[in-house]
Amino acid sequence: MKKAVNWAIRKIGRRSAALNAAAIAVAKRLPTSDSRTACWVGSGTVRELTSAKIAQY
C-alpha cells in the first residue's frame, strides 16, 4: 500500500507547478505522523518532488 500512495502523490506532483507545491506540502506533513509507513512515503516523495529533474517540468 505504501508504494501506491507514494506513486500517487509523486504523479500528482508532476502534473503542474501548483500541484507540485501542494504535493510537497502534503508529503512534508506525513513524517510528523506516528506511522512508519507515512514517514517513509513523505520522505521519499519530498526527495523526488524537490529534485532538479522534476523542477525541469
C-alpha positions in Angstrom: 0.0 0.0 0.0 2.8 2.4 0.8 4.2 2.2 -2.7 0.8 3.0 -4.2 0.4 6.1 -2.0 4.0 7.2 -2.8 3.4 6.7 -6.5 0.1 8.6 -6.5 1.5 11.7 -4.7 4.5 11.7 -7.0 2.4 11.5 -10.1 0.1 14.3 -8.9 3.2 16.5 -8.1 4.5 16.1 -11.7 1.3 17.5 -13.4 1.9 21.2 -12.8 3.8 23.7 -10.6 0.7 24.3 -8.4 0.1 20.6 -7.9 3.8 20.1 -7.2 3.7 22.6 -4.4 0.5 21.0 -2.9 2.0 17.5 -3.2 5.2 18.7 -1.4 3.1 20.3 1.3 1.3 17.0 1.9 4.5 15.0 1.8 6.1 17.2 4.3 3.2 16.7 6.8 3.4 12.9 6.5 6.7 12.4 8.6 5.0 14.1 11.6 2.7 11.1 11.8 3.4 8.2 14.2 3.2 5.8 11.3 6.5 4.5 9.9 4.8 4.0 6.6 3.7 7.6 6.4 7.3 8.7 7.3 8.7 6.6 4.5 6.2 7.9 2.0 6.7 11.5 3.0 10.5 11.5 2.9 10.7 9.7 -0.4 8.1 11.9 -2.0 9.7 15.1 -0.9 13.1 13.9 -2.1 11.8 13.2 -5.5 9.5 16.2 -6.0 12.2 18.6 -5.0 14.8 17.1 -7.2 16.3 19.0 -10.2 14.8 16.5 -12.6 11.3 17.3 -11.6 12.0 21.1 -11.4 12.5 21.0 -15.2 8.8 20.3 -15.9 
